């Protein structure tokens, strides 16, 4: 994944699995309905790459679930914070937040990831690293809301429920010019864009990208003086539905183009809800005046249909 610079400034997936009914160690749970019917939840977190950042570290202190109908929240406070570099959790990797915790069966309105946030919004033990320098992560109103996903889901008694939350950093991090904390250090604002995926309805889009495809467009070659390697300004954009790719549209995800073990360039994007998508290679170029433009290959994109538990191949 990537994020775009603002003027004057240098963008996960959460997996929930409900299975039996037993409690996990090293956690303190409180609240909830306490009814006889229950399910068990495992919760992990994963992410994709962020352009120009070598680390995005976030320290989590717990997880909170809100039952529908205004009941008391079910809260799991960690015995010690779980500090995770989100950029290490890519390409199917994930870090565990909850493992085998018992929750009441029923409908829920939202999930909140709890953090230690100061009065000015700075998240303790959390930062983004760019060019070897670490900058604070700030979440406005984070002390009250944490990282909150407002989207309903159901935990069915004695059934397996497998969800993924897409933590879309490329749409979430900005560096407002002039906004600083502690000795004039630039703040990076984290306003997460999150979406909930039911994994039994999700599939994968993957494929290869030929170097000749990239060399056919001058905007792509602007990212490399030789045009003979993975280009830093080239990525795959996946849009929801049948659309014409445009920089004014927000992609669902932006998987990275990587060099595979066979020597070809490829990409892989799991956890896509079954349905129709438009896929294109996108290359960003910047003019001498600082204006950024995005060129899509092909200009009209390629159509792709995702089927649950299957991989759809789209090559360029």
N, C-alpha and C positions, 0 to 999 in steps of 0.2 A: 504494500500500500504506500501511498505517498500523500504529502500535504503540500499545498501551494504557499509560497511566500506572500505575505502582505507587503505593501510598500514599506521599505526600511527594516524588514525583518529577515533573519536567516531562512498523519491522519492516519470482535473477538468473539472472539467467539467464546461463549460460555456454554458448556455442555451440562445438561441436567438429565440424570437417568433415575427413574423411579423403579424400584424393584421390591423388595420384601419389607421387613420392618424391624430394624435394629439400629442402635445408636452408635455414633462414631466417637472414639476417644479424643481427648484433648480439645473438646468443644463444649461450650455451655449453651444450651438451647433454652429459650423461654418464650412464653406467649403461645398463641395458637389456640385452637378449639379444644384439643385434648380428647377428641372423640375416639371411639374404639377402632374405626377404620383408619388405616394409615398406609403410607408408601415410603420407600427409601430413596433418597436423592444423593447422587454424586454430581459434583459441580466442578468443571474445569474451565480453563481460560486459554485462548489461543489468538493469534493475530497474524497479519501479513507485514511485509516490509514498509518502512516509512522513508521516503526520499530524504537524503542528507542527514538522517539521524542514524547513529550507530547503536543507540539504546533508548528505550522508553521504559523506565523503571517505576512501578507503582506498588505501594505497600498497602495491603488490604488488612483490615482488622476484623472483618466479619461479613455475614450475609444476612439479609432480612427479606422475608416473604410476606406479602400482605394478602390475607384471605379476602375473598369477595364478601360484600355485605357489611363491611366495616368492623369485622372482628379484630381482635388483638393480633398484631404482627407476630410471626414466628421468627425469632432472631437466633442466629448462631454466632457467638463471639469467640474468636480464635484465642487460644491461650497465649499466643505470641503472634505478632503480625506476620503475614505471608508476603514477602517482598519478591516481586516477579518482574523480570525483564520481558515485556511483551514481545519484543522483537526476536526473542529466542524461541517463541512458541509459534512457529510457522510450519506450513507444509504438512499439516496433519498432526504436529506435536501439540501438546497441551499440558499445562500445569494444573494441579488439582487444588481447588479451594475447599470443596466438601467431599467427603467420602463415606458413603453408607450412613447418612443421617436420616432419622425417622421424622417424617412430617405428616400432619393430618391430611387425609384424602379430601379432595374438594377443589373448588375453583379459586384461582388467585388473580389479583389485579395487577401486581407489579413485583419486580425484584429490585432490591437495592444492595449494592456492594458498599460496605462500610469502610471508611478511611479515617485516619487521624488528621483532621483539617484544622488549622489555626484560624483565628478570627479574621485574618486577611485573606483566607482562602488557600494558602500554601499547604500542600499535602506533605506530611512528614515522611522523610526517607524516600522521596519520590523525585524523579528528575528526568529530563531529556538530555541526551548527550549528542553534541554536534561538533565535528572537527576536534574532538578531544576535550571540549569544554562542557561542563554540566550546568544546566539552567533549571530553576525551580518550575514545578508544575503547579498551576493554580486552578482550582475549581470554584467558580463563583457560587456562593451559597452551599458549598460542599459540606460544611459542618452540619447543615440541616438536611440535605438531600443525598449526600454521597454521590455515587454513580447509579442513577435510577433508570430502569427500563419499565415504562408504563405500557404494558401489553399483557392481556390476559392469557392464562394457561391453566391446564387442569392436571391435577395429580389424582389418578384413578386408583381406588383401593385394590391392592393385590395385583396390580397390572404394571407393566413396564412403560414408562414414558421417557422418551429420549429427545431432548431439545438442544439446540445450539443458538447462542446469542452472538451475533456478529458485532464485534467491537471495532467500528470502522474509523480507525485513527486518521486516515487521510482526509476525512471530513470533520475531524474533531479538534485538531490542534492548530492554534494561531498564535502569532507573536505580535500583539498590538504595539505599534511604534510608541516609544516613550513610557510604556508601562513597566515599571521595575519594582523589585522588592529587595531589601537588604543590601545596601551598598551600591545601588544602581545596577544590579544584575537584571538582565532582561527576563521578563516573565513569559512563560508559555501557558496559554489558557487552554484547558481541557474541558470541552463541552461535548461529551460523547454522543455520537449518533449510533444507536443500538437497534438491532432487529432480531426478532425471535424466530427460529427455524425449528419445525418439527422434523427430526432427522428421518423418520420413516417416510417423509414426503420429499426428501432431498436427494440430489444427485451431484454429479461432477461434470465440469467442462474442462477439457485439457487438449493440448495439441502442440505442434511445432511451429516455429517461425523461421523461415529461411532467411539467411543473410542477404540474399538477392532481393527479397521483399523489402528489407530495410534500406538497402542501397538504392532502391528505385525512387526513394523520396528524400529530397534534400533536407527536409526538416529532421529526418531521422539521423542523417549523417552529421548534422550540426552537433550531435553529442559525442562525436569521435573524430579525431584528426586523421585516422587511418581507415575508419569504416571496417575494421577487421576484428571485431569483438563485441561482446554484449554492450549495447549502447545505453548510457546512463539516462538518456532522455526518452527511451522507448519502453512502453508498457502495454499490456493488454487491458482494454476496457470492456466490461460486461454490463450492458444496459438491460433493464427489464422491458419485455415486450418487443414488438416490431417497430423500431424507430430508426430515424436517420441520425447517426452519431454526430454529436455537437458538443462543444465545450460548455454550452449553456445547460446541458443535461447532466444530472448527477448519476454516475455509474453505480450499480449495486456494489461492485467490487473492482479492484484494479490489480489483478495478479501480476507478479513479477516475471519477466523473461529471464530464464537462467540457462547456463551451459550444462547440458546433461552429460552423463557418463559416456554416451556414444558420440559425443562431439557435436551434437546438434543443439539448437536453441529451442527451449520448450517452456511451457507454462502449465500450471495445474491449479484448478480452483474447485475444491470440494464445498459442501454445505450450501448448495444452491437449491432453493425451493423449486419443485417440479413446475415446469411451465415454459413459456417462450421467452427467448432472449435475443439480443443483437450483440455481436462480438466484433471488435475491431482492434487493430494495433494503433496506438496513439503515440505520436512523437511530438514533444514540446520544444519549440525553438524560441529564442529571445533576440529581438532586434537590437540595434545599437542604441535605440531610445529607451530600451528596457521593457518594450511591449512583448508580452508572451502570446504565442499562437499555438494551437494544437492541430496537427495534421493527422487524419485518420486513414488507415489502409485496411480494406478498401474504403473509399469515401462513403459508400452506402452501408458498410458493415456486412457481416455474414449472419444469417439466421441460424439459431440453434434451439433445439427443444430438449429440455432436461427431463429425464424420466427418473423417478425415485429409485435409489439404490443402483443406478447405472451410470456409466461414463459416456458422455457425448464428446466426440472428437471434432475439433475445428482447427484446421491447419491454415497457415498463411504462407 
